[in-house]
Structures are given as C-alpha cells and as structure tokens.
Amino acid sequence: METYTYDYHVKEWEAFAKEVDADPEDLAISLWADFEEMTREVGAHPYDMMQYSAGVYLGEVETIMRPRRALWTETPDEVTVALWLDNCDAYADAGEAFIRDYVSFHSLDVSRMDETALAYYGLMVTHLMERDLPEFIEVFCQWNYTLTDAELREELIGSTMGTMLDCVPVG
C-alpha cells in the first residue's frame, strides 16, 4: 500500500503529539506559527521539520502546495520520495532511465535537433514524468523549494533537455 505525503505527515504529527502527551491541534497551532522562523534559524530542509508536519495536520500546507501540484494526475509514493531524497544517485538514475527510455522509444536523434525541437521534447518528457514518475517531480520540488512554480518548470525542462543531450549514442 502506498503512503502519500499528506497521510505520512498527519501520521507523523499524531504520533509526535501522542509521544509528548499533548493535544495534537493545540500543539500544531503553536509549532506551525514558528515554521518560517525555524526554517531560517535551523537551516534544515523545511519538509524534514516537525513544524511542517504540523502545518500539514492543520491543512495550512495543502493551501501552500496546491498550485504547484494542481495539474498532477498522480500522487507520488512517499516511500519512493523519501528514498530518493536520501539517495541522489538513485534519483538521478531513475530520471535518466526514464528519459533514455523516451528517447529510445521515439527513436529520437537529439544530436540533430535544434533548440526549439529539443525544448519541445523536453516539455513532452516533463509532462510524462508528471504523470508516470511523479516521485521524481516531487523530489525535484522539495530540493528546489525556494523556486516559484514557473522557475521550477523552467529548471526541470532545462534539466530534462540536458539529460536528453547526454543520450546521444556513442560511436
């Protein structure tokens, strides 16, 4: 059974509140109020902080994250997301394999493409990743959480195009 981001954070929050013997809602309100300040002071990734789980529990984080995920057709598997967040090599390998499969399946010769054609296929691969490999997009969003939605999309498409260029057959 897949564990989704929202469910994971709510479960973590409820377990934490029980562990410290506090009312989950009261404690969440208290910690969520300090979320932004804590992210600046601690320097930790916001998604790894208990304050973030408090925000998810209160429904505040869904409001913040919804625009970025509004067009996603699939919810990422949180277990895979957690594994890739801790193992950037596995993350990169999965993304590269997805792109290589796309290039191979469509018999694309990216070495002969101009920038416009490459950008078109980069956009297509990115759309397919959103549908077929949402965990990849989720990890990308978490690692680049300071970017706006438009910047995230631009960076992701640029990264995809770079990987496509690496798919040029040797010899």
Secondary structure, DSSP 8 states (H G I E B T S, - for coil): ----HHHHHHHHHHHHHHHTT--HHHHHHHHHHTHHHHHHHH-S-GGGSHHHHHHHHHTHHHHHHHHHHTT-SS---HHHHHHHHH-HHHHHHHHHHHHHHHHHHTT--GGG--HHHHHHHHHHHHHHHHHH-HHHHHHHHHHTTTS-HHHHHHHHHHHHHHHHHHT----
